Amino acid sequence: MQLSSLFISLDHLVMLVLLFAGCFYQLAVFLYSPGQVWRIWQVLLWGVLMSYNVVSVIFPNEELPVPLSLQYIFRYGVGFLLGSCFPLYFYKAHGITEFAIHVRFGLPVCYGLPFLLFFVIMFPLGKDLELILYWVMALPVIYTYSLFGVLSLAVYRKFGEKGRLHFDGNLEELLLSCISVAPWLVASLFVYLKVDPWVELWCTNIGFLLVWLLIVARDVRRKVVELRLSVHHSVEQQLTFQDSCFAYGLSKREVEVAELLCAGLTYREIGEQLYISLHTVDNHVRHIFAKVEVNRKMDLLAKLRPDGNG
């Protein structure tokens, strides 16, 4: 038993270190680029998530000089707080206005009242904990699934607004955030499923860790693109390049696409950089080739490069 507890503690320690690293990374990027407000909201969400993991390790413990009833109240209280943070995060960080009424009324009624009634009032009066958990989680579990339904419809609406082929930065962050909280659909049932602690630990955190790795990979990829662009053109060369583009009658958007294309970026990287679809990039490239009267990227570079030998 002691060996099993040790392994569980080590699992929590590793998880906390990873969560802290992800939280620190998002905070550092936000301080470097304050315009990305969604990152600071994610830092706050991850902070509550770490608190949930810490409390899950510490409580309940009969050796602590704290009444068990208070330990359970605090432990499940942090869990309800974390569940309430999900809709608040999507509302504030990603502008999911459908969650406005839930933040103001739904969460206090469906999360707050059951916790207050069963844990704060009934449990200290000596009611059976398992019976309380069975009843107290019924409404929150149902409500959690309804919130995911609202979120799914909101994401579908945003796709409709942007167009399915359009690449939008904020939409990408929204989709990644949906992935991070999706495992909580299963986690909300754990009180009924009686799963092992390590299963609960990884299920409630794996989505956040996976998304953090995806965000880091994407941020690195974008930084590499920026470095490639900065190396490709000095200010003077960029002006000369743009003059050449305008001489061939390229539009402002076509100049941007041509510059990125000549810098060696792929169609996907160009789409990500300019927040346009692959289909739109392809259309711009075909128009550029037609105006400059070339069929290959190397011929395009030869005609538009700053040295004028084209």
Rosetta blueprint (number, residue, H / E / L):
1 M L
2 Q H
3 L H
4 S H
5 S H
6 L H
7 F H
8 I H
9 S H
10 L H
11 D H
12 H H
13 L H
14 V H
15 M H
16 L H
17 V H
18 L H
19 L H
20 F H
21 A H
22 G H
23 C H
24 F H
25 Y H
26 Q H
27 L H
28 A H
29 V H
30 F H
31 L H
32 Y H
33 S L
34 P L
35 G L
36 Q L
37 V H
38 W H
39 R H
40 I H
41 W H
42 Q H
43 V H
44 L H
45 L H
46 W H
47 G H
48 V H
49 L H
50 M H
51 S H
52 Y H
53 N H
54 V H
55 V H
56 S H
57 V H
58 I H
59 F L
60 P L
61 N L
62 E L
63 E L
64 L L
65 P L
66 V L
67 P L
68 L H
69 S H
70 L H
71 Q H
72 Y H
73 I H
74 F H
75 R H
76 Y H
77 G H
78 V H
79 G H
80 F H
81 L H
82 L H
83 G H
84 S H
85 C H
86 F H
87 P H
88 L H
89 Y H
90 F H
91 Y H
92 K H
93 A H
94 H H
95 G L
96 I L
97 T H
98 E H
99 F H
100 A H
101 I H
102 H H
103 V H
104 R H
105 F H
106 G H
107 L H
108 P H
109 V H
110 C H
111 Y H
112 G H
113 L H
114 P H
115 F H
116 L H
117 L H
118 F H
119 F H
120 V H
121 I H
122 M H
123 F H
124 P H
125 L H
126 G L
127 K L
128 D L
129 L H
130 E H
131 L H
132 I H
133 L H
134 Y H
135 W H
136 V H
137 M L
138 A H
139 L H
140 P H
141 V H
142 I H
143 Y H
144 T H
145 Y H
146 S H
147 L H
148 F H
149 G H
150 V H
151 L H
152 S H
153 L H
154 A H
155 V H
156 Y H
157 R H
158 K H
159 F H
160 G H
161 E H
162 K H
163 G L
164 R L
165 L L
166 H L
167 F L
168 D L
169 G H
170 N H
171 L H
172 E H
173 E H
174 L H
175 L H
176 L H
177 S H
178 C H
179 I H
180 S H
181 V H
182 A L
183 P L
184 W H
185 L H
186 V H
187 A H
188 S L
189 L L
190 F H
191 V H
192 Y H
193 L H
194 K L
195 V L
196 D L
197 P H
198 W H
199 V H
200 E H
201 L H
202 W H
203 C H
204 T H
205 N H
206 I H
207 G H
208 F H
209 L H
210 L H
211 V H
212 W H
213 L H
214 L H
215 I H
216 V H
217 A H
218 R H
219 D H
220 V H
221 R H
222 R H
223 K H
224 V H
225 V H
226 E H
227 L H
228 R H
229 L H
230 S H
231 V H
232 H H
233 H L
234 S L
235 V H
236 E H
237 Q H
238 Q H
239 L H
240 T H
241 F H
242 Q H
243 D H
244 S H
245 C H
246 F H
247 A H
248 Y L
249 G L
250 L L
251 S L
252 K H
253 R H
254 E H
255 V H
256 E H
257 V H
258 A H
259 E H
260 L H
261 L H
262 C H
263 A L
264 G L
265 L L
266 T L
267 Y H
268 R H
269 E H
270 I H
271 G H
272 E H
273 Q H
274 L H
275 Y L
276 I L
277 S L
278 L H
279 H H
280 T H
281 V H
282 D H
283 N H
284 H H
285 V H
286 R H
287 H H
288 I H
289 F H
290 A H
291 K H
292 V H
293 E L
294 V L
295 N L
296 R L
297 K H
298 M H
299 D H
300 L H
301 L H
302 A H
303 K H
304 L H
305 R L
306 P L
307 D L
308 G L
309 N L
310 G L
